[in-house]
Amino acid sequence: MDVKKVLCMVGGTSQTSYAANSTIPKKAILKIRPMLEEAVREIYRNLHPEKMAVADLGCSSGPNTLTVLSEVIKIISNQCQKAGQQPPEIQFFLNDLYNNDFNNIFQSLDQVGQSVGAEEGTISVPHFVAGLPGSFYGRLFPLQSVQFFHSSFSLMWISQVPKDIGDKKNGMPLNKGNIYIGKTSPTLVAKLYQEQFHRDFSQFLKLRCDELVPCGQMLLSFLGRNKNDILDGELSTIWGLVAESLDSMVLEGLVEEENLDTFNLPFYAPSAEEVDAIVNLQGLFDIIHFQTFESNMDPFNDLDGDVVLDNVQSGANCAKVLRSVLEPMIASHFGSAIVDDLFSRFATHAAKHLLKEKLKLPVLALSLKKKEYT
Ligand SMILES: C[S@@+](CC[C@H](N)C(=O)[O-])C[C@H]1O[C@@H](n2cnc3c(N)ncnc32)[C@H](O)[C@@H]1O
């Protein structure tokens, strides 16, 4: 699988689009707004830039990237208002992979002007927006040219499925029956995924450090793992339900077994300890804040604990979220004919699981500041 070509969320604004199903990251962005505020304020206070470059990495095609953009503008506007200073000009770069539906974001851009301009008494901040296609595992900007990087719900996507996952052991695919690390995966599979994430995340930090101005900052949030057991993480449960759904289609002859055997996700959900260790080992950034929290996979269930009032409806809600993320990858590997059936089976499997416990998405959020002498 060539991740750069295949990975994208469902574009447009239809019911199945990512734009219509991106409430979970939105809630996370609002939850960590104080981290955003502190980072942007500090950059402005310390660097006093006349021009500021801000990039959202993995912006996708939904409204969340515009929420980030307008929040940054509001923070700068308030700061300048209080200090009685001229606002800087801000250049926003919205980055994602090549197949992303950038046009969908561009078409909503006038709403940002309206929402920012709507607040009385705020200073207007000149801003310019550009789309930037490319992988954040490669260089995206000139050296020392960016003040602030933001990325939400993107860094758990790794640059490639670890190479040796496709190997066979005694004639059997190494990760038989799974599409990610699962309870029945050999520990080697977990190790290969873990090593790929470590390489990718280290590379990401190195590249962003090169591109940031001294004392520039980043706010990163992405899916992770709370459970200690790497074979039984929260995301392993969710991807396990997709694997079960695909497997049931193999049994009915609707999907070829070999197609399932060769499908593994370019994804890794790290623990907070792993992320902390990589950042510290690299020594390029200081961690200013590191927060972990859990979101429900059903965006309409805000009840605490494991309470699920209607497991069938909740299973369908989870399937909708998942489809908006996974459909292009599934269609590219298995063909688009299986998509409706697959996500309807997932909804059923999820509903059954929800009788035991909720499907949870652990989120890791960290703000990082480039060290002065790097
Ligand atoms: C779940 S969406 C998150 C979108 C948005 N940031 C939000 O919070 O709603 C993840 C996005 O990351 C993008 N992505 C994954 N790997 C990437 C890479 N290597 N370079 C750039 N974008 C990437 C995907 O294409 C996808 O649009």
The ligand as a Gaussian input file, in Angstrom:
#p B3LYP/6-31G(d) Opt

LIG

0 1
 C       -8.621000      12.073000      11.149000
 S       -8.032000      13.248000      10.011000
 C       -7.821000      14.648000      11.083000
 C       -8.214000      15.915000      10.426000
 C       -8.223000      17.176000      11.247000
 N       -6.914000      17.533000      11.705000
 C       -9.185000      17.101000      12.400000
 O       -8.747000      17.260000      13.540000
 O      -10.382000      16.922000      12.184000
 C       -6.331000      12.763000       9.748000
 C       -5.706000      13.446000       8.543000
 O       -4.289000      13.242000       8.572000
 C       -3.863000      13.119000       7.239000
 N       -2.530000      12.503000       7.195000
 C       -2.183000      11.267000       7.581000
 N       -0.878000      11.042000       7.341000
 C       -0.390000      12.191000       6.799000
 C        0.889000      12.581000       6.342000
 N        1.928000      11.758000       6.378000
 N        1.045000      13.839000       5.878000
 C       -0.002000      14.702000       5.817000
 N       -1.251000      14.366000       6.236000
 C       -1.446000      13.134000       6.711000
 C       -4.954000      12.264000       6.613000
 O       -4.928000      12.329000       5.212000
 C       -6.195000      12.866000       7.234000
 O       -6.774000      13.849000       6.429000

